[in-house]
Amino acid sequence: MGEKTENRGGFQLGTVGALSLSVVSSVSIVICNKALISTLGFNFATTLTSWHLLVTFCSLHVALKMKLFEHKPFERKAVLGFGILNGISIGLLNLSLGFNSVGFYQMTKLAIIPCTVFLETVFFKKKFSRSIQSSLAVLLMGVGIATVTDLQLNALGSFLSFLAVITTCVAQIMTNTIQKKFKVSSTQLLYQSSPYQAATLLVSGPFLDKLLTSQDVFTFKYTTQVLMFIIVSCLIAVSVNFSTFLVIGKTSPVTYQVLGHLKTCLVLAFGYILLHDPFSWRNILGILVALGGMILYSYYCTRETQKKASEAAPLSQVKGDESDPLIKMESGGAKGST
């Protein structure tokens, strides 16, 4: 019993740590990349992401050699498909941003949560209570108020957004299911899939970036300052990628998306405080509503988890009580026979 309690506490601590790491690293990389793109003019987001993944793989390979984690190979097709799908989803999200207004792109990101809920409900028979659904609705409404401004629609942009949402949802659900199915850790999964993700984006990145920016990543003038920011961005990305897999593995794809919207609110706030970005009462209202939704979501998730744990405890106790007499009888019989 003591072990179970200890494990549960360890899990909670690990989850809180993963969530915190994800928030800090993601907000940091957004600020770094914003400076890299907006200030220094390095507009090659997809190519930069491929470098992120390449550095992540190299870092994990060093960690493996240092025996900081154990390599656990599993089904190659699953890793290959997962890695390529992740790479495609990143590319599609960048294309969605390129071919849509910022407002519509934000709507695309908001659509990921309901889509994930739908897919998990239909294909995995996962149940989301009314309380959870309501809190998610409040969250999405808040983020929508804070971030969605213009909604300019076009056929190609809408189609790309649709594909981006589907691939992102499936990739994030797979991140969770693969870890559980093959009993691999987030580090092991990231180590095996990151080369395929990196390869997908290394090949497609320069073409996508040229399509979106009309600039060539190979002819860009790399100053010392640009290179320094790229290196810092890549180093932070190791933490971002690691924490992403960790959070999804420990919680769920929906929780990861909720966390993503918290990051959005924090980025807006930091942008106003540090970079003096324009900020309105609408942004403030949206952030407050979104935070309220996140608090409700956290509360209901915690309550439901505790409820499931309390329901499971008596069952395990009953099973233990039922098995005790049998053990006693067997041991009694054994004594009698001797």
Secondary structure, 3 states (H helix, E strand, C coil): CHHHHHHHHHHHHHHHHHHHHHHHHHHHHHHHHHHHHHHCCCCCHHHHHHHHHHHHHHHHHHHHHCCCCCCCCCCHHHHHHHHHHHHHHHHHHHHHHHHCCHHHHHHHHHHHHHHHHHHHHHHHCCCCCHHHHHHHHHHHHHHHHHHCCCCCCCHHHHHHHHHHHHHHHHHHHHHHHHHHHCCCCHHHHHHHHHHHHHHHHHHHHHHHHHHHHCCCCCCCCCCHHHHHHHHHHHHHHHHHHHHHHHHHHHCCHHHHHHHHHHHHHHHHHHHHHHCCCCCCHHHHHHHHHHHHHHHHHHHHHHHHHHHHHHHHHHHHHHHHHHHHHHHHHHHHHHHHHC
